[in-house]
């Protein structure tokens, strides 16, 4: 979209309710936005700008997978530009996890060591890509490294990803994990992780 600027995108988004659905609509409207203008949105102080930017990154990744899109996203996260978990939960699977399926998971485990809680959340949420392929090993490996974390930014993601791993990859592997390490989860995360299990099993693992 020649001549279109980040400011044009912001003006369009300001006319919407400002939610995720609106961000997706605006991102589709400005799908051809120049990469430099997209970067301006990503690094903006405006929360709406950042939301549209991460959706634009996913759109670009779907159109033409490119490791530079992942790098652009992670650079902003590591610089603590994200203060809303939506910016992780909406896109980490596609931008960070999916490109690693079938290859080295080293980059994912490296993110676990970040001193930025939102980057650690990215590592957790990205493993959805593996769980959806029936792989419980990678999600449980990442969760296992973070299970003692006290930050709610991370703990809330752990519960969610454990639940999805049990539903989509392996319920026995989830149960075995919770028997070994479930006590380290916060009560809320443990409740989320077990909510799809049979009542007796759920009650036992929450005790």
BANUVO-712568 format. One record per residue: x, y negated, z negated of N, C-alpha, C, O in turn. Coordinates in steps of 0.02 Angstrom, whole numbers, padded with zeros to 5 digits, always signed. Example, Ala and Ser with C-alpha at 12.3 -4.5 7.8 and 13.67 -1.06 7.14 Angstrom:
BEGIN
+00660+00284-00390+00615+00225-00390+00660+00165-00390+00712+00166-00423;+00642+00112-00354+00684+00053-00357+00645-00002-00394+00670-00057-00402;
end
This chain:
BEGIN
+00043+00059+00000+00000+00000+00000+00045-00062+00000+00065-00087-00053;+00061-00085+00060+00109-00140+00069+00087-00203+00033+00029-00224+00038;+00133-00233-00004+00119-00296-00037+00082-00291-00102+00073-00341-00137;+00059-00232-00119+00023-00223-00182+00072-00223-00240+00126-00193-00236;+00053-00256-00293+00097-00262-00351+00067-00229-00412+00008-00212-00414;+00109-00221-00463+00085-00194-00526+00029-00238-00554-00018-00213-00586;+00035-00303-00543-00016-00349-00568-00084-00335-00535-00136-00340-00568;-00084-00317-00471-00147-00300-00436-00180-00240-00469-00241-00238-00478;-00139-00191-00488-00164-00131-00521-00194-00149-00589-00248-00125-00607;-00160-00192-00626-00185-00212-00691-00251-00250-00687-00295-00240-00728;-00256-00292-00636-00319-00329-00626-00376-00280-00612-00431-00287-00639;-00363-00230-00570-00414-00180-00554-00433-00140-00616-00492-00126-00627;-00383-00121-00655-00397-00080-00715-00435-00121-00767-00475-00093-00805;-00422-00186-00770-00455-00229-00819-00530-00232-00806-00568-00250-00852;-00552-00216-00746-00624-00218-00728-00659-00153-00747-00719-00146-00736;-00622-00106-00775-00650-00040-00791-00659-00033-00866-00639-00077-00904;-00689+00023-00889-00694+00035-00961-00627+00048-00994-00622+00047-01056;-00575+00059-00955-00509+00069-00984-00494+00139-01008-00445+00149-01044;-00536+00187-00990-00525+00256-01013-00485+00297-00962-00465+00271-00910;-00476+00361-00977-00437+00404-00933-00470+00412-00864-00436+00410-00813;-00535+00419-00863-00570+00426-00799-00559+00364-00756-00549+00370-00696;-00561+00306-00787-00549+00244-00751-00477+00241-00725-00465+00219-00669;-00431+00263-00767-00360+00263-00745-00351+00307-00684-00312+00291-00639;-00385+00363-00683-00380+00408-00625-00409+00376-00563-00382+00382-00508;-00466+00341-00571-00496+00308-00513-00450+00254-00486-00440+00248-00425;-00422+00214-00530-00377+00160-00509-00314+00189-00477-00289+00162-00427;-00288+00242-00506-00228+00274-00478-00241+00300-00408-00198+00295-00364;-00299+00328-00397-00316+00351-00329-00320+00292-00280-00298+00297-00223;-00348+00237-00304-00354+00177-00263-00286+00150-00243-00277+00123-00188;-00237+00156-00289-00170+00129-00276-00118+00185-00268-00061+00178-00289;-00139+00240-00238-00095+00298-00231-00031+00283-00194+00020+00315-00205;-00032+00233-00150+00028+00217-00109+00069+00161-00140+00111+00130-00106;+00057+00147-00203+00095+00093-00237+00170+00108-00233+00192+00164-00243;+00208+00056-00219+00281+00061-00215+00310+00088-00281+00285+00070-00335;+00361+00130-00277+00390+00160-00337+00415+00108-00386+00411+00118-00447;+00441+00053-00361+00465+00000-00405+00408-00032-00444+00416-00048-00503;+00352-00041-00412+00293-00070-00446+00264-00020-00496+00241-00038-00550;+00266+00044-00477+00243+00096-00524+00288+00095-00587+00263+00102-00643;+00352+00088-00577+00398+00084-00633+00383+00024-00677+00388+00028-00738;+00365-00031-00646+00348-00091-00685+00288-00078-00730+00285-00102-00786;+00240-00039-00704+00182-00020-00746+00204+00025-00804+00182+00016-00860;+00247+00073-00789+00269+00121-00839+00305+00087-00897+00299+00108-00954;+00343+00034-00881+00384+00001-00931+00349-00062-00958+00379-00101-00996;+00286-00071-00939+00249-00129-00961+00232-00125-01036+00232-00071-01065;+00219-00183-01066+00196-00184-01135+00121-00170-01139+00094-00160-01193;+00088-00169-01083+00015-00159-01080-00001-00084-01082+00021-00047-01038;-00039-00061-01133-00055+00010-01138-00092+00037-01076-00080+00093-01055;-00136-00004-01048-00172+00017-00988-00126+00028-00929-00135+00074-00889;-00075-00014-00924-00026-00008-00870+00010+00059-00875+00020+00093-00825;+00030+00077-00935+00066+00140-00945+00022+00200-00930+00045+00250-00902;-00042+00195-00948-00088+00250-00934-00095+00260-00859-00091+00317-00835;-00106+00207-00822-00112+00213-00749-00047+00239-00720-00047+00279-00673;+00009+00216-00747+00074+00236-00720+00085+00311-00726+00109+00343-00678;+00069+00342-00783+00081+00413-00790+00034+00453-00744+00053+00507-00719;-00026+00427-00733-00072+00461-00686-00044+00455-00615-00048+00503-00576;-00017+00397-00598+00015+00389-00532+00074+00438-00524+00083+00465-00469;+00112+00449-00577+00168+00496-00573+00143+00567-00558+00173+00602-00518;+00089+00587-00591+00061+00653-00579+00035+00659-00507+00046+00709-00473;+00001+00606-00483-00022+00606-00414+00036+00616-00366+00032+00654-00318;+00090+00580-00379+00149+00584-00335+00179+00654-00338+00200+00681-00287;+00181+00683-00398+00209+00751-00406+00167+00802-00369+00194+00848-00339;+00101+00794-00370+00057+00840-00334+00066+00834-00259+00064+00883-00222;+00077+00773-00237+00085+00761-00165+00152+00786-00139+00157+00815-00085;+00205+00775-00179+00272+00797-00158+00315+00806-00220+00343+00757-00246;+00321+00868-00244+00360+00881-00305+00431+00852-00299+00465+00862-00249;+00452+00818-00351+00517+00784-00350+00541+00777-00422+00507+00750-00465;+00601+00803-00435+00630+00801-00502+00638+00729-00527+00639+00717-00587;+00644+00682-00481+00653+00612-00502+00591+00585-00537+00595+00540-00579;+00533+00612-00520+00471+00591-00553+00472+00613-00626+00451+00576-00670;+00496+00674-00637+00503+00699-00706+00552+00655-00744+00540+00636-00801;+00608+00640-00712+00660+00600-00744+00634+00530-00762+00649+00503-00816;+00595+00501-00717+00567+00434-00729+00521+00435-00790+00524+00390-00832;+00480+00486-00794+00434+00493-00850+00472+00503-00916+00457+00471-00966;+00520+00548-00915+00557+00563-00977+00600+00504-00999+00610+00494-01059;+00625+00466-00952+00665+00407-00971+00624+00358-01012+00648+00331-01061;+00562+00348-00991+00517+00303-01028+00501+00332-01097+00500+00296-01147;+00488+00397-01100+00472+00429-01164+00531+00424-01212+00522+00408-01271;+00591+00439-01187+00650+00438-01230+00666+00367-01254+00698+00358-01306;+00643+00317-01217+00654+00248-01237+00597+00222-01281+00591+00162-01295;+00556+00269-01304+00501+00255-01351+00450+00205-01322+00426+00160-01357;+00434+00215-01258+00384+00173-01226+00313+00199-01238+00264+00164-01225;+00308+00261-01262+00242+00292-01270+00221+00291-01344+00255+00319-01387;+00165+00258-01358+00140+00257-01426+00070+00289-01430+00036+00283-01481;+00050+00321-01376-00016+00353-01373-00006+00424-01348+00022+00435-01294;-00030+00473-01386-00020+00543-01366-00055+00560-01300-00037+00610-01269;-00103+00520-01279-00135+00531-01215-00084+00530-01158-00091+00567-01109;-00033+00489-01165+00019+00483-01113+00060+00547-01108+00096+00557-01059;+00056+00588-01159+00089+00654-01158+00039+00708-01137+00052+00747-01091;-00017+00710-01171-00064+00765-01163-00093+00769-01093-00111+00823-01069;-00097+00712-01060-00127+00708-00994-00081+00735-00939-00105+00761-00888;-00016+00730-00949+00029+00740-00892+00090+00784-00905+00122+00806-00857;+00108+00799-00967+00170+00835-00981+00172+00904-00948+00224+00926-00925;+00115+00937-00946+00112+01003-00915+00135+01001-00842+00177+01041-00821;+00109+00953-00805+00125+00949-00733+00192+00916-00719+00228+00937-00673;+00208+00864-00757+00270+00827-00743+00332+00861-00770+00387+00855-00742;+00325+00896-00826+00383+00924-00860+00383+01001-00860+00434+01032-00846;+00326+01031-00876+00323+01103-00882+00323+01141-00817+00364+01185-00805;+00275+01123-00774+00266+01161-00711+00330+01166-00668+00343+01219-00640;+00370+01112-00663+00430+01118-00622+00481+01169-00649+00526+01190-00612;+00475+01188-00712+00523+01234-00742+00500+01307-00741+00540+01352-00754;+00436+01318-00724+00411+01387-00722+00449+01426-00668+00454+01404-00611;+00475+01483-00687+00512+01523-00640+00586+01506-00636+00624+01537-00599;+00606+01455-00674+00676+01434-00673+00704+01430-00744+00679+01463-00789;+00755+01389-00752+00785+01381-00818+00740+01340-00864+00714+01288-00844;+00731+01364-00925+00692+01326-00974+00738+01286-01020+00715+01255-01068;+00802+01285-01004+00849+01246-01045+00829+01174-01055+00833+01150-01112;+00807+01138-01002+00787+01068-01011+00730+01060-01061+00726+01009-01097;+00685+01109-01064+00629+01105-01111+00653+01112-01183+00632+01074-01227;+00698+01159-01194+00724+01169-01262+00769+01111-01283+00776+01097-01342;+00798+01077-01234+00839+01018-01250+00795+00961-01277+00816+00924-01320;+00734+00956-01251+00688+00903-01274+00669+00911-01347+00656+00863-01382;+00669+00973-01370+00652+00988-01440+00699+00952-01488+00680+00935-01544;+00760+00940-01466+00812+00911-01509+00809+00835-01511+00848+00803-01547;+00764+00805-01471+00759+00732-01470+00740+00704-01538+00703+00736-01576;+00765+00644-01553+00745+00612-01616+00682+00570-01607+00660+00536-01654;+00651+00573-01548+00589+00538-01534+00531+00588-01537+00528+00636-01498;+00485+00577-01584+00431+00625-01595+00390+00637-01532+00369+00693-01519;+00378+00584-01492+00337+00592-01432+00372+00636-01381+00339+00671-01342;+00438+00635-01379+00475+00679-01333+00469+00751-01357+00462+00797-01316;+00472+00762-01421+00462+00829-01448+00391+00854-01432+00381+00913-01417;+00343+00809-01435+00274+00828-01416+00272+00848-01342+00238+00895-01323;+00308+00811-01300+00311+00829-01229+00336+00900-01220+00308+00938-01180;+00388+00919-01257+00415+00986-01252+00362+01038-01267+00357+01090-01234;+00321+01024-01318+00269+01071-01338+00214+01075-01285+00196+01129-01262;+00187+01017-01267+00130+01016-01220+00150+01042-01151+00109+01073-01116;+00212+01031-01131+00235+01055-01066+00230+01131-01060+00224+01157-01005;+00232+01167-01117+00230+01240-01114+00162+01267-01094+00154+01327-01083;+00111+01223-01089+00046+01245-01063+00055+01276-00994+00019+01323-00976;+00102+01250-00956+00114+01276-00888+00134+01350-00891+00117+01389-00846;+00171+01369-00943+00192+01438-00951+00135+01481-00978+00124+01537-00953;+00099+01456-01027+00043+01494-01055-00008+01511-01002-00036+01565-01001;-00020+01464-00956-00069+01475-00903-00046+01527-00853-00086+01553-00814;+00019+01542-00854+00046+01595-00811+00052+01661-00849+00080+01710-00824;+00024+01663-00910+00026+01724-00950+00090+01733-00988+00103+01788-01014;+00131+01681-00993+00196+01685-01027+00188+01656-01098+00181+01596-01107;+00191+01700-01148+00186+01677-01217+00255+01663-01246+00260+01626-01295;+00307+01690-01216+00374+01685-01245+00399+01613-01249+00426+01592-01300;+00390+01576-01194+00416+01507-01193+00377+01462-01242+00408+01427-01282;+00310+01462-01240+00274+01420-01288+00291+01437-01361+00302+01392-01402;+00293+01501-01377+00307+01521-01446+00380+01505-01465+00395+01491-01523;+00424+01507-01416+00494+01489-01429+00501+01416-01446+00538+01397-01492;+00465+01373-01409+00467+01301-01423+00433+01286-01490+00460+01248-01530;+00375+01315-01501+00339+01302-01563+00380+01325-01623+00382+01292-01675;+00414+01382-01615+00454+01408-01670+00509+01361-01692+00528+01360-01750;+00535+01321-01645+00587+01274-01661+00561+01211-01696+00598+01174-01726;+00495+01200-01691+00466+01139-01718+00416+01151-01774+00387+01104-01801;+00406+01214-01791+00351+01231-01836+00358+01199-01906+00308+01188-01940;+00419+01184-01926+00429+01154-01992+00424+01078-01991+00429+01044-02042;+00413+01051-01931+00408+00978-01924+00347+00952-01961+00294+00983-01960;+00355+00895-01995+00299+00866-02032+00261+00813-01993+00205+00795-02012;+00290+00787-01940+00257+00734-01901+00191+00759-01872+00190+00811-01839;+00138+00722-01883+00073+00741-01854+00075+00738-01778+00038+00774-01744;+00117+00693-01751+00124+00688-01679+00142+00756-01649+00119+00775-01596;+00185+00793-01685+00206+00859-01662+00160+00914-01687+00140+00958-01648;+00142+00913-01751+00101+00966-01779+00034+00975-01743+00012+01031-01732;+00002+00920-01725-00063+00925-01691-00055+00959-01623-00100+00994-01600;+00002+00948-01590+00015+00982-01527+00030+01056-01537+00011+01097-01496;+00064+01073-01592+00079+01143-01605+00016+01184-01611+00011+01238-01580;-00033+01159-01650-00095+01196-01658-00130+01208-01592-00154+01263-01578;-00133+01156-01551-00166+01159-01486-00132+01210-01440-00165+01252-01410;-00066+01206-01436-00030+01250-01390-00031+01323-01415-00034+01369-01374;-00028+01333-01480-00034+01401-01506-00102+01431-01487-00106+01488-01465;-00155+01392-01496-00221+01416-01477-00224+01436-01404-00248+01490-01386;-00199+01392-01360-00201+01405-01289-00157+01464-01269-00173+01502-01223;-00102+01473-01305-00058+01531-01291-00094+01595-01309-00090+01645-01272;-00129+01595-01365-00167+01654-01384-00224+01669-01335-00237+01727-01321;-00256+01618-01310-00313+01627-01265-00290+01647-01195-00322+01688-01162;-00235+01616-01171-00216+01623-01101-00160+01673-01088-00153+01699-01032;-00119+01686-01140-00060+01728-01128-00063+01792-01169-00065+01847-01140;-00062+01787-01235-00060+01847-01276-00085+01834-01347-00053+01800-01386;-00144+01861-01362-00170+01853-01430-00126+01892-01480-00113+01866-01534;-00105+01953-01464-00061+01988-01512+00003+01950-01527+00027+01949-01584;+00032+01919-01476+00094+01880-01487+00080+01820-01532+00121+01802-01575;+00022+01788-01523+00004+01732-01566-00004+01756-01638+00023+01725-01684;-00041+01810-01648-00052+01835-01715+00014+01852-01749+00024+01836-01808;+00058+01885-01712+00123+01904-01741+00162+01842-01760+00195+01840-01812;+00159+01791-01718+00194+01728-01733+00166+01696-01796+00204+01674-01840;+00100+01694-01802+00069+01662-01860+00083+01701-01924+00090+01672-01977;+00088+01767-01918+00105+01807-01977+00176+01791-02001+00189+01792-02061;+00220+01776-01954+00289+01761-01972+00298+01689-01994+00332+01675-02044;+00267+01642-01958+00283+01572-01969+00223+01526-01980+00231+01466-01989;+00163+01555-01981+00104+01514-01988+00102+01471-02052+00072+01418-02053;+00136+01495-02104+00135+01458-02168+00169+01390-02162+00158+01346-02204;+00211+01381-02111+00246+01317-02103+00203+01264-02069+00218+01205-02072;+00150+01286-02036+00105+01239-02002+00064+01200-02054+00052+01224-02109;+00043+01140-02035-00004+01105-02078-00071+01141-02075-00084+01177-02027;-00113+01134-02126-00179+01167-02125-00219+01151-02061-00252+01194-02033;-00216+01089-02040-00253+01069-01979-00227+01105-01918-00266+01129-01877;-00161+01110-01911-00132+01144-01853-00148+01218-01855-00162+01249-01804;-00146+01247-01915-00162+01319-01922-00235+01332-01905-00251+01383-01874;-00278+01286-01924-00349+01294-01908-00360+01292-01833-00399+01332-01806;-00327+01245-01799-00334+01240-01726-00306+01303-01692-00337+01330-01646;-00248+01326-01715-00215+01383-01684-00258+01446-01688-00252+01490-01644;-00299+01452-01739-00336+01514-01751-00410+01510-01734-00447+01559-01743;-00434+01453-01710-00506+01443-01705-00541+01490-01655-00601+01499-01660;-00503+01519-01608-00534+01564-01559-00531+01637-01581-00558+01681-01546;-00499+01651-01637-00491+01721-01659-00554+01747-01693-00595+01707-01716;-00561+01813-01698-00618+01841-01734-00618+01816-01806-00565+01806-01835;-00677+01806-01836-00682+01775-01902-00637+01806-01955-00605+01770-01994;-00634+01872-01958-00594+01904-02011-00520+01889-02001-00483+01875-02049;-00498+01893-01938-00428+01879-01922-00412+01806-01936-00359+01789-01964;-00457+01763-01916-00449+01691-01926-00442+01675-02001-00397+01638-02021;-00485+01703-02041-00484+01690-02113-00420+01716-02145-00391+01683-02189;-00397+01773-02123-00336+01802-02150-00275+01758-02135-00233+01748-02178;-00272+01732-02073-00214+01693-02052-00216+01621-02079-00165+01587-02080;-00275+01600-02101-00280+01533-02130-00269+01532-02205-00259+01479-02235;-00271+01591-02235-00266+01595-02308-00197+01574-02333-00184+01575-02393;
end
